[in-house]
Amino acid sequence: KLYGDVQEKMTDASAHLLFFALELNLIDDAAIESALAADKAFGHYRPWVLDLRKDKPYQLEDRVEQLFHEKSVTGRGAWNRLFDETMTDLRFDVDGEELTLEPALNRLQDSNGEVRRRASEALAAT
């Protein structure tokens, strides 16, 4: 839940900054190169600018890019979020103790065979 909420907040915040990347890619390559060379402070961001400009040939119209950016929360990331939340919500009753997935899986590596068997049964029952 927290991860999904944070992702949504980040998408909201970055949506307001998307125009910057889109506009930067509209500038001619020679002008960008000249500005990077002329201003040492701007030159510090050379790796980021050059990485951003790799997407230039694939950049769509601004409104379409904005739409894709806003929908990224409900796209592929939503399936990842659903999976993460589902796995986090799983509980296993091992010897009367309610465990999350990780502690239950850790019991499968216990040196005591009986502990491993009970953990395995609890995992299989869920």
FENBELCOR-V877891 format. One line per field, one symbol per residue. phi: phi as a letter, one per 30 degrees, with the letter a starting at -180 (. if undefined). psi: psi as a letter, one per 20 degrees, with the letter a starting at -180 (. if undefined). burial: + if it has 9 or more other C-alpha atoms within 8 Angstrom, else -. A space follows every 50 residues. Layout:
# FENBELCOR-V877891
phi = ???
psi = ???
burial = ???
This chain:
# FENBELCOR-V877891
phi = .eedddedddddddddceedddddddddedddddddddcdddeeceeddd dddddedcdceedddddddddddcdeddddddddddddddbbcchicdcd ddddddddcddddddddddddddddd
psi = ggggggggghggghhiihhggghhiiqqgggggghhhhohghhhjggggh ghihigijpaqghgggghghihhjchhhgggggghghhipqpookjpoqr gghghhiijqhohhggghggggghh.
burial = ------++--++--+--++-++--+------+--++-----++--+---- -+------------++--++-++---++--+---+------+++----++ +--++-++-+----++++++-++---
